[in-house]
Amino acid sequence: MKQFRLVFLIFIVILYMAFDVSAQIPSSSDTLKFVNGSGFPGQEVGCSISLVNSFEVGGFSCRIVFDETSLSVGSVSLTERTSFMNIFVVDTTEIGVLSVSASSFFVYHLPVGSGDIVDVSFNVNPDAQVGTYPVEFEDSSPFTYDNQLSDTIGIMIIPILIDGEIEVLTPTYVEDQSNTPENYQLMYNYPNPFNNRTSIAFHQFDYGTTTLEIYNIKGDRIKTIELGALSPGNHIASWNGRNYYNKEVASGVYSYALFVNNMSVLTNKMVLLK
């Protein structure tokens, strides 16, 4: 009960200081960044919000805006880095806006470092036009800071904000698929080369349980992405450049293979650059 009261108190402080501009301290190094995503019309695109922090963080809030005619919020969750925190606000009631606030128990804080703090997916409207759609951090008014961090004693820090984008793609098919089962198609991953996340689109001919296997240049399987039971049609998978142990893998050439009902049907290669 005491822990809950402490968390609630931190959250109240965040809300209070969000409206007290004089209580904010601008940072010259701490950074909130929207990590770009890409996908096809009618698909769900995985993205994230990352944080570089030079101090222990007790809580954070973010407010991003996007094109509501082509995109809608699919899901929002904390990442492994922030899994000990509690989400107090996930607000999508304002069209074209996503607001997220989270804080930790008083004795647990986010250590100094960098990495994703929020995973968010967007649904691309089936009628969306091919192109790039900006996703931007934006305060609700000139008198408030809706994108901010709190330290371990409740002081509010205003981070540097780096906007991002979601790219709606035109499917591009792998040219040589003569040795694959009829009517299965695999698109090139995008982006390629990529840094921390890439999307792989494919067309599945029949119902089946589908997985995507990732291999290093030595042929060792380093990651299995379970896609579950899929129906015929276009689908998309996403890889974040991490292995079975959730560790970032090194730069290099990687192969990916699509399995349907435990049968390998398609393979291709991609390049990870850091």
HELIX and SHEET records of a PDB file:
HELIX    1   1 LYS A    2  ALA A   18  1                                  17    
HELIX    2   2 VAL A   21  ALA A   23  5                                   3    
SHEET    1   A10 GLY A  37  GLY A  39  0                                        
SHEET    2   A10 GLY A 164  VAL A 168  1                                        
SHEET    3   A10 GLY A 131  PHE A 137 -1                                        
SHEET    4   A10 GLY A  59  VAL A  65 -1                                        
SHEET    5   A10 GLN A 148  SER A 150 -1                                        
SHEET    6   A10 MET A 156  ILE A 162 -1                                        
SHEET    7   A10 GLN A  24  VAL A  35  1                                        
SHEET    8   A10 GLU A  44  ASN A  53 -1                                        
SHEET    9   A10 GLY A 113  VAL A 124 -1                                        
SHEET   10   A10 LEU A  71  LEU A  78 -1                                        
SHEET    1   B 6 GLY A  37  GLY A  39  0                                        
SHEET    2   B 6 GLY A 164  VAL A 168  1                                        
SHEET    3   B 6 GLY A 131  PHE A 137 -1                                        
SHEET    4   B 6 GLY A  59  VAL A  65 -1                                        
SHEET    5   B 6 VAL A  97  SER A 103 -1                                        
SHEET    6   B 6 ASN A  86  ASP A  91 -1                                        
SHEET    1   C 3 GLN A 185  LEU A 186  0                                        
SHEET    2   C 3 THR A 198  GLN A 204 -1                                        
SHEET    3   C 3 GLY A 233  TRP A 239 -1                                        
SHEET    1   D 4 ARG A 221  LEU A 230  0                                        
SHEET    2   D 4 GLY A 208  TYR A 215 -1                                        
SHEET    3   D 4 GLY A 252  VAL A 260 -1                                        
SHEET    4   D 4 MET A 263  LEU A 272 -1                                        
END                                                                             
